[in-house]
Amino acid sequence: MKKCLLGLALFCTAQTQLAQTTLQGDSLQEVVVTGTGTQHLLKNAPVQTEVITSKMLSQYGGKSLEEILAGLTASFAFNEGDMGSQMQMNGLGNSYILILIDGKRIHGDVGGENDLSLIDPHNIEKIEIVKGAQSALYGSDAMAGVVNIITKKHTEKGVYADNITRYGSHNDWRQHNTVALNFGKVTSQTNFQMQRNDGWQNTAEEFAEGMVLTDSKNKTVNKFRNWQLAERLTYQPLPSLELYAEGSYYKKNIIRPTNGTHPSCDVYTYDLRYNNASASAGGKWWLDDASRGSKRNHLTLDVDWNKHAYYYDYTAKHYDYVQLRGEEYGDQNGEWFSVAMLPGQSKLQSDQQRVMAQLKGIFYLPYANTLNAGAEYRYDYLKAPERTETGTASDHTSALYVQDEYTPKDWLNITAGLRLVDNRNFGVRVTPKVSAMLSAGDFRFRLGWSQGFKTPTVKELHYRYLHVMGSSMFFNIGNRQLNPQTSNYYSANIEYRGHRFTASLTGYLNKLDNMIALVNVPVGEIPAGITTAYLGDGSDNVQARMYKNMDDARTSGLDVTLSYQVMKGLTLNAAYSYLDTKAHLYDASKDQMQTVTIDGTAHHKWSASAIYSHTFSPLYKLGVSLSTRGSSTRYYQNNGNGKGYQIWRINTTHDLGKQDKVLAYRVELGVDNLFNYIDKTMHPYHLGNNTSGTTMYASFAVKFNYGKKVKYNKLSLKKQTSNEED
């Protein structure tokens, strides 16, 4: 049965990222911007870009970004936890993946697990994915690649409002609301989202205290609730100038099992709370004569502030260790003593803040050149009173970049760029990028090479914390002796895009030097002044792990995507990704080099889907999506490997009423994990997938749109897009 399912997943044509659900002759092709910062039709993008379209998002019905990426691509893997999503892209984890929202960096746990709940799935227009450090536009966080979330913009004059309510198993409730107002030169868009879930437990078995417990209270996913409010204002005083200001506030609570007395392996004395806030402002200035409809050359300026704060909210009496600091200790480590925390009290664990400023320009030059140039400044600040040497730490980085697209012939594009980085702690570094694309009818051939440069994050340098897994405790320690990481990324792609059939084959090799990872170290290797009460409290089960540079690492793989449109309204999709990773680390205790697999690696991942839609009348349209996703075994150095799995899902959409009228309605019904797969591996060992088994959900959406409709002539828009590319 497993072989049949795997064969079906690999045979059923094409990945949803690249699928087009209507005939190319009947609709405009997808326009992408992430790889170069300039607009290109997807098939003509010089830097290979994968797209999850709005049609795919609508038909799949994912409740979160994790669910969308895992289900609609074969390159991503997740281990969702209380701290956020342990995300992996082609073998590399969170700190190597740059996640953008409308081209701006998401801010979360720097160097750790980003909380992707910040991204409202109902507010996503499409997702663009660029693998590897293939663009000079992006810096140190993009060694694995870039995921650009492009949000919905309601710019039509008048009033727009929508309400989407979704309810499912485990009391899973998702709420989304948008109100957009557009009158003359001013536009306002307000978004609200709320999520909650009661959590679930796949098994009550837990290995702790040298034995297997059969009545553990630990859940596979803990109960949580969060909400977010965001506002964006735009003002266009001139046809050639647009200004904006936006901000958001986000709060998340994670409720964990407690017995109201003392902590143990399966109960806790505190819950977790996250408070995020952001504010930004900027503008776009077109240098052409915008009054005549020419908008090509332009400058943009963005200034952003972001805050990510993490707290313990105590639910029972808890004794915590506090370390004295002050002038008598040179503002360094002093004595440790115990402090009782009472129910209702809170304590800040870390407050990460970031300020960024970016100025960039795009200039269409003579002789078939398009120049993208810019400057960036970034300041990172960390406040962690009990988790850093002095209570605070900071870093700042400046960067200049330039990238040129040269198209001497219709069938040839060469894109080359340089990025110069100046970091306060690690000096100046220049990284080059170059790619080439040859066009031959419906075929595209792409080659790319790029270098990456990534300085250690503030947390990797200074942060320290105790990580508890069952009866084992790991004291994770920052390392101020770390070196920057560098990479060389090579890729080759061949792609065919015909009238109904699309096929893409990509091979890549990513070689990293001085890769940073948490590794087990003897207590004797811990630098002086960092030893804490955690290692001196008499516990025999505390292990020390420190951020260290691996001598080198590499990831290599092959991505295959195919797409076939059976007929109008029916598309079959599938994708397959092969991955191999190796890292070399010098083991000082054994005086020898070790070869290890990067944690979380799965050699094989796949996804497939069949998508059908049909309009039965002006008042009713049906959409059906049957999809599957799967993975082979995921490998880890500690706490066992994650099991392979395959999961099936069906989602149906029912559009009611005329969609071009003031009011429109949609009902969505779906079942995830049709065959009730559950990974019952005991705590705290790794899971291949944390699904709770078969779950059901339903949602209802109503949209109100009252205002002037903007109509486009397809031929003129095609011509305009073509001119921009020329």
Secondary structure as GFF3:
##gff-version 3
##sequence-region A 1 726
A	DSSP	alpha_helix	2	11	.	.	.	ID=ss1
A	DSSP	three_ten_helix	24	26	.	.	.	ID=ss2
A	DSSP	beta_strand	31	32	.	.	.	ID=ss3
A	DSSP	beta_strand	40	41	.	.	.	ID=ss4
A	DSSP	three_ten_helix	42	44	.	.	.	ID=ss5
A	DSSP	beta_strand	50	52	.	.	.	ID=ss6
A	DSSP	alpha_helix	54	60	.	.	.	ID=ss7
A	DSSP	alpha_helix	65	72	.	.	.	ID=ss8
A	DSSP	beta_strand	76	81	.	.	.	ID=ss9
A	DSSP	beta_strand	84	89	.	.	.	ID=ss10
A	DSSP	beta_strand	92	93	.	.	.	ID=ss11
A	DSSP	three_ten_helix	94	96	.	.	.	ID=ss12
A	DSSP	beta_strand	97	101	.	.	.	ID=ss13
A	DSSP	beta_strand	104	105	.	.	.	ID=ss14
A	DSSP	three_ten_helix	116	118	.	.	.	ID=ss15
A	DSSP	three_ten_helix	121	123	.	.	.	ID=ss16
A	DSSP	beta_strand	124	131	.	.	.	ID=ss17
A	DSSP	three_ten_helix	140	142	.	.	.	ID=ss18
A	DSSP	beta_strand	145	151	.	.	.	ID=ss19
A	DSSP	beta_strand	158	168	.	.	.	ID=ss20
A	DSSP	beta_strand	172	183	.	.	.	ID=ss21
A	DSSP	beta_strand	186	197	.	.	.	ID=ss22
A	DSSP	beta_strand	206	208	.	.	.	ID=ss23
A	DSSP	beta_strand	211	213	.	.	.	ID=ss24
A	DSSP	beta_strand	223	238	.	.	.	ID=ss25
A	DSSP	beta_strand	241	255	.	.	.	ID=ss26
A	DSSP	beta_strand	270	286	.	.	.	ID=ss27
A	DSSP	three_ten_helix	290	292	.	.	.	ID=ss28
A	DSSP	beta_strand	298	314	.	.	.	ID=ss29
A	DSSP	beta_strand	318	323	.	.	.	ID=ss30
A	DSSP	three_ten_helix	327	329	.	.	.	ID=ss31
A	DSSP	beta_strand	336	341	.	.	.	ID=ss32
A	DSSP	beta_strand	346	365	.	.	.	ID=ss33
A	DSSP	beta_strand	369	383	.	.	.	ID=ss34
A	DSSP	beta_strand	392	409	.	.	.	ID=ss35
A	DSSP	beta_strand	412	423	.	.	.	ID=ss36
A	DSSP	beta_strand	427	440	.	.	.	ID=ss37
A	DSSP	beta_strand	443	454	.	.	.	ID=ss38
A	DSSP	alpha_helix	458	462	.	.	.	ID=ss39
A	DSSP	beta_strand	464	469	.	.	.	ID=ss40
A	DSSP	beta_strand	472	477	.	.	.	ID=ss41
A	DSSP	beta_strand	485	497	.	.	.	ID=ss42
A	DSSP	beta_strand	501	513	.	.	.	ID=ss43
A	DSSP	beta_strand	516	521	.	.	.	ID=ss44
A	DSSP	three_ten_helix	523	525	.	.	.	ID=ss45
A	DSSP	three_ten_helix	533	535	.	.	.	ID=ss46
A	DSSP	beta_strand	542	549	.	.	.	ID=ss47
A	DSSP	beta_strand	552	567	.	.	.	ID=ss48
A	DSSP	beta_strand	570	587	.	.	.	ID=ss49
A	DSSP	beta_strand	592	596	.	.	.	ID=ss50
A	DSSP	beta_strand	601	602	.	.	.	ID=ss51
A	DSSP	beta_strand	604	617	.	.	.	ID=ss52
A	DSSP	beta_strand	620	631	.	.	.	ID=ss53
A	DSSP	beta_strand	634	635	.	.	.	ID=ss54
A	DSSP	beta_strand	645	656	.	.	.	ID=ss55
A	DSSP	beta_strand	663	672	.	.	.	ID=ss56
A	DSSP	beta_strand	695	707	.	.	.	ID=ss57
A	DSSP	alpha_helix	714	725	.	.	.	ID=ss58
###
